[in-house]
């Protein structure tokens, strides 16, 4: 399921034996073409069952916040995933500068 939500994020696994609540840790692999694969930790920051879950990466290389929301609309359930980058890394600066050079 995580490959459908975030194609660059895979093998999300529990890192501790706690129940799902704020403070629980997960491990995941980050798959980016220029750097290959990198393992990092995700920590549950907020959890409001069954509608909201937020995870933050605890890694100096990539600092992401992933928010997953479930909303009921008529007879359907809508899954909304948002990814926020809390820090601009060198990898993203390089990709942005290449795009700007092509536009100019």
N, C-alpha and C positions, 0 to 999 in steps of 0.2 A: 504494500500500500504506500509506503514512503516514496517509492520510485515514481508513483503517479503524482504525488504532491510536490515533491522536490526531486527532479531527475538527477541532480548532482549529489544528493544525500542518499546513502544506502547502508544496509546492514545496521540498522538501529537496534540496539540490544540493551537490556537492563544491566546497569553496572553495580547495583546494590539490591538488597532483598526487601526494601521498604515497599509499602503500598503506594499507589499513585496519589501523591499529594505534593505540596510545595516542598522543595528540597531534595526530591528524588533525582538520581543521576542515571543517565543513559550514555552509552558509547555509540559512535557512528563513524562511518568512513565518508570522507569528503572526496569526491572524484572530480578533479578539474584537469583538463587536458594539458596545460603547460607544466603543472607540477606533479601530476600523477595522483596517487591516493595518499590521504593523510587521515590518521585516526584522531578524533577529538571527543570531548565530553560535552553533553548537553545537560543542563539542570532545569528542572521544572520550577518556574518562577510563580506562576499563578495557575490554579486549577479550580474551575467552577463547574462541577458535573451537572448536566451533560452538555453544556453549551460552549465552554471556553477552556483552552489549554495554551499556555505560553511557555516556550523553551528558550533558554539562552545558552550559547556556546561559551565554555570556559577555556578558551584557547587564545593565546596572544596573536596568532597568525590571522585567524578569521573570527570576528565577533558578530555573530548573527543572533537575531531574535526572531523566532518562528512563532506565529500566532495561528491557532486553528480554532475556527468558530463553526458551530452548527446552529442553523436557524430553520425554524419550521415555517413553511409558506404553503398555505392551502393543504394539500395532501402530500406535499413533498418535503424533503429535508435538504437544505442547501449547505454544502460544505465549502467554507471560505478559508483559504490559506494565505497568510501575509508573511513576507520575509523582509526584515529590516536589517540593514548593515549599520552597526553602531560605531564602526571605525573604518576609515578609508585605508585599505592596505595597498601596498605597492602593486600587487597584481591587478587590482581594479583601476589604479591610476594609469597603468600602462594601457589597458584596454580603452579607457576613456580618451587618452591622448591620441591613440591611433584613430579613433572615430572622429575626433576634432580635426586632425590633419587631413582626413579625406573630405570633410565638409568644406574646408577653406579653399 
